[in-house]
Amino acid sequence: MTIGTKMHQTLANLQSAAADLQTFALETQDQNAKKMFTDMNKQLEQMNQQLAGRVNYVEKQEPQYQMKQQTQQQ
């Protein structure tokens, strides 16, 4: 598994976790829990944006890590 693949999987996992937290925030009636889930969701969204920027940088510097290119080669 290449670093590109690992970074894309991590992005997908972050997006999934952020979506779960958003769902938890919407489903709970406890205002403290709602705030906690919302805050955690925002943190994950920021991490997701930062990692996405890093992925884009790496893919520009190292084209072999581009996911589209790998898919076409297989």
C-alpha positions in Angstrom: 0.0 0.0 0.0 1.5 3.3 -1.0 1.6 6.5 1.0 -0.9 8.0 -1.4 -3.4 5.2 -0.8 -2.9 5.4 2.9 -3.5 9.2 2.9 -6.7 8.8 0.8 -8.0 6.1 3.2 -7.3 8.4 6.1 -9.2 11.2 4.4 -12.1 8.8 3.9 -12.0 7.7 7.5 -11.9 11.3 8.7 -14.9 12.2 6.6 -16.8 9.1 7.9 -16.0 10.0 11.5 -17.0 13.6 11.0 -20.3 12.5 9.5 -20.9 10.1 12.4 -20.3 12.9 14.9 -22.7 15.2 13.0 -25.3 12.5 13.2 -24.8 12.0 16.9 -25.2 15.8 17.4 -28.4 15.8 15.5 -29.9 12.7 17.3 -29.1 13.6 20.9 -31.3 15.7 23.1 -28.5 16.4 25.6 -27.2 19.9 24.9 -23.8 19.2 26.4 -23.4 16.2 24.3 -24.7 18.0 21.2 -22.0 20.8 21.7 -19.3 18.2 22.3 -20.2 16.3 19.1 -20.4 19.5 17.1 -17.1 20.7 18.4 -15.4 17.4 17.6 -17.0 17.4 14.1 -15.5 20.9 13.5 -12.1 19.6 14.6 -12.2 16.7 12.3 -13.4 18.9 9.4 -10.3 21.1 9.9 -8.0 18.0 10.1 -9.7 16.8 6.9 -9.0 20.1 5.1 -5.4 20.1 6.2 -4.8 16.5 5.2 -6.5 17.1 1.8 -4.1 20.0 1.2 -1.2 17.8 2.0 -2.5 15.1 -0.3 -2.8 17.6 -3.1 0.8 18.8 -2.5 2.2 15.3 -2.4 0.3 14.4 -5.6 1.8 17.4 -7.4 5.3 16.7 -6.2 5.1 12.9 -6.6 2.7 12.1 -9.5 3.0 8.4 -8.9 0.9 8.9 -5.7 -2.1 10.2 -7.6 -5.1 7.9 -7.1 -6.5 8.5 -10.6 -3.3 7.5 -12.2 -3.1 4.3 -10.1 -6.6 3.3 -11.0 -5.9 3.7 -14.8 -2.7 1.6 -14.5 -4.5 -1.4 -12.9 
